[in-house]
């Protein structure tokens, strides 16, 4: 019996573990390199569950240093039982990967992809300017609700908290963060 088997599985944890199982063995949406289970958990935490990325690409896309981002996500994971279960399941399955023992000596720039990813034009473009993140996500919710499921909105947001808040908001609401190159974010409206 593993440690995660003894914990109470909530519906959130069950869903998160099912998503993690689906993502195992995948490749980064940006650089096409394989990612580990811990990076899949980080991607899910940051709202990239349908377009997971490796730590280097997550950090680059969110304009963060990889170690800083890893530490911030680790703090969040420790506070959320369902994410802690997913993190522990990754460790059980893969052992201590490079991400767990990440140091500043780890390369942070992945090799470029062999072919550039296809980018679908957005269905809606919105410039939120310097709107604070609380107001930003409320206004974004209203705009997304006017669009059909699966629509893509491109948001320009200059608020300094947007690189962390928008991915987290997408993760909480079920919308998919397709890309984050601050100040530009591409979000796909959830299907239901």
C-alpha positions as CSV (number, residue, x, y, z in Angstrom):
1,X,0.0,0.0,0.0
2,X,1.3,3.4,-0.9
3,X,1.1,6.6,1.2
4,X,-1.5,8.1,-1.2
5,X,-3.7,5.0,-0.9
6,X,-4.2,5.7,2.8
7,X,-5.3,9.3,2.3
8,X,-9.0,10.1,1.8
9,X,-9.6,10.6,-1.9
10,X,-11.9,13.5,-2.5
11,X,-13.6,14.0,-5.9
12,X,-11.1,16.7,-6.6
13,X,-8.2,14.4,-5.9
14,X,-9.7,11.6,-7.9
15,X,-10.2,13.9,-10.9
16,X,-6.7,15.3,-10.6
17,X,-5.1,11.8,-10.4
18,X,-7.1,10.8,-13.5
19,X,-5.8,13.8,-15.4
20,X,-2.3,13.1,-14.2
21,X,-2.6,9.5,-15.4
22,X,-3.7,10.8,-18.8
23,X,-0.7,13.2,-19.0
24,X,2.0,10.7,-18.0
25,X,4.6,10.1,-20.7
26,X,3.6,13.3,-22.6
27,X,5.7,16.0,-24.3
28,X,5.9,19.7,-23.5
29,X,3.5,21.7,-25.6
30,X,6.2,24.2,-26.4
31,X,9.6,22.4,-26.7
32,X,8.3,18.9,-27.4
33,X,10.6,17.4,-24.8
34,X,9.3,14.8,-22.4
35,X,8.1,16.1,-19.1
36,X,8.0,14.3,-15.8
37,X,5.0,13.7,-13.6
38,X,6.0,16.5,-11.3
39,X,6.0,18.9,-14.2
40,X,2.6,17.6,-15.2
41,X,1.3,18.5,-11.7
42,X,2.9,21.9,-12.0
43,X,1.2,22.4,-15.3
44,X,-2.2,21.4,-13.9
45,X,-1.6,23.7,-10.9
46,X,-1.0,26.6,-13.3
47,X,-4.0,25.9,-15.5
48,X,-2.2,24.0,-18.3
49,X,-3.9,20.7,-17.8
50,X,-4.8,20.4,-21.5
51,X,-1.5,21.8,-22.7
52,X,1.2,20.7,-20.2
53,X,4.7,22.1,-20.3
54,X,8.1,21.3,-18.8
55,X,9.4,23.5,-16.0
56,X,11.7,25.5,-18.3
57,X,8.9,26.4,-20.7
58,X,6.4,27.1,-17.9
59,X,8.9,29.5,-16.3
60,X,9.8,31.2,-19.6
61,X,6.2,31.6,-20.6
62,X,5.3,33.1,-17.2
63,X,8.5,35.3,-17.1
64,X,9.8,33.6,-14.0
65,X,13.0,32.0,-13.0
66,X,12.4,28.2,-13.0
67,X,13.5,27.7,-9.3
68,X,11.3,30.6,-8.2
69,X,8.3,29.2,-10.0
70,X,9.0,25.6,-8.7
71,X,9.1,27.0,-5.2
72,X,5.9,29.0,-5.6
73,X,4.1,26.0,-7.0
74,X,5.5,23.7,-4.3
75,X,4.1,26.0,-1.6
76,X,0.7,25.9,-3.3
77,X,0.8,22.1,-3.7
78,X,1.6,21.7,0.0
79,X,-1.5,23.6,0.9
80,X,-3.8,21.6,-1.3
81,X,-4.3,17.9,-0.4
82,X,-5.4,16.9,-3.9
83,X,-2.3,18.4,-5.5
84,X,-0.1,16.9,-2.7
85,X,-1.6,13.5,-3.6
86,X,-0.8,14.0,-7.3
87,X,2.8,15.2,-6.4
88,X,3.3,12.1,-4.2
89,X,1.9,9.8,-6.9
90,X,4.5,11.2,-9.3
91,X,7.2,10.6,-6.8
92,X,6.0,7.0,-6.1
93,X,5.8,6.3,-9.9
94,X,9.0,8.0,-11.0
95,X,11.1,8.4,-7.9
96,X,13.0,11.7,-7.2
97,X,13.3,13.2,-10.7
98,X,15.5,16.1,-11.6
99,X,12.6,18.5,-10.7
100,X,12.5,17.4,-7.1
101,X,16.3,18.0,-6.7
102,X,16.3,21.0,-9.0
103,X,19.3,23.3,-8.7
104,X,20.5,26.5,-10.3
105,X,22.9,24.5,-12.5
106,X,20.0,22.8,-14.4
107,X,19.7,24.2,-17.9
108,X,16.7,26.5,-18.3
109,X,16.5,26.9,-22.0
110,X,15.2,23.9,-23.9
111,X,16.1,23.0,-27.5
112,X,13.7,24.7,-30.0
113,X,10.9,22.5,-31.3
114,X,11.5,20.8,-34.6
115,X,8.4,22.4,-36.1
116,X,6.7,25.5,-34.7
117,X,3.3,24.8,-33.0
118,X,0.2,25.7,-35.0
119,X,-1.5,28.8,-33.5
120,X,-5.2,29.2,-34.1
121,X,-6.4,32.8,-34.5
122,X,-8.4,33.9,-31.4
123,X,-12.1,34.3,-31.7
124,X,-12.0,37.4,-29.5
125,X,-9.2,39.9,-28.7
126,X,-9.4,41.9,-25.5
127,X,-7.0,44.5,-24.1
128,X,-7.5,44.7,-20.3
129,X,-4.7,47.3,-20.0
130,X,-3.6,47.8,-16.4
131,X,-6.8,46.4,-14.9
132,X,-6.1,44.7,-11.5
133,X,-6.4,40.9,-11.5
134,X,-9.6,40.8,-9.3
135,X,-11.4,43.1,-11.8
136,X,-9.6,41.4,-14.7
137,X,-10.9,37.9,-14.0
138,X,-14.4,39.1,-13.4
139,X,-14.5,41.0,-16.7
140,X,-12.8,38.0,-18.4
141,X,-15.5,35.7,-17.1
142,X,-18.2,37.9,-18.5
143,X,-16.4,38.0,-21.9
144,X,-15.9,34.3,-22.0
145,X,-19.5,33.6,-21.1
146,X,-20.6,35.5,-24.3
147,X,-18.5,33.2,-26.4
148,X,-19.4,29.6,-27.4
149,X,-17.6,26.7,-25.7
150,X,-14.2,26.1,-27.2
151,X,-13.7,29.7,-28.2
152,X,-10.3,31.2,-27.8
153,X,-9.8,34.7,-26.3
154,X,-6.6,36.6,-26.5
155,X,-6.1,38.8,-23.5
156,X,-3.5,41.6,-23.1
157,X,-3.0,42.2,-19.3
158,X,-0.3,44.4,-17.9
159,X,-1.1,43.9,-14.2
160,X,2.1,42.5,-12.5
161,X,0.1,39.7,-10.9
162,X,-1.4,38.5,-14.2
163,X,1.4,35.9,-14.9
164,X,0.4,34.0,-11.8
165,X,-3.2,34.9,-11.4
166,X,-4.5,34.1,-14.9
167,X,-3.0,30.6,-15.0
168,X,-4.3,29.9,-11.5
169,X,-7.8,31.3,-12.4
170,X,-7.9,29.1,-15.5
171,X,-7.0,26.1,-13.4
172,X,-9.8,26.9,-10.9
173,X,-12.5,27.5,-13.5
174,X,-11.7,24.8,-16.0
175,X,-10.7,27.1,-18.9
176,X,-7.6,26.1,-20.7
177,X,-4.6,28.5,-20.8
178,X,-3.2,27.8,-24.2
179,X,-0.2,30.2,-23.9
180,X,1.1,32.8,-21.6
181,X,3.7,35.2,-23.0
182,X,3.1,38.2,-20.7
183,X,1.4,40.5,-21.3
184,X,-0.5,38.3,-23.8
185,X,-2.5,35.3,-22.7
186,X,-4.5,32.9,-24.9
187,X,-7.4,31.1,-23.2
188,X,-9.8,28.5,-24.5
189,X,-13.3,28.6,-23.0
190,X,-14.2,25.3,-21.4
191,X,-16.6,23.0,-23.3
192,X,-19.3,22.9,-20.7
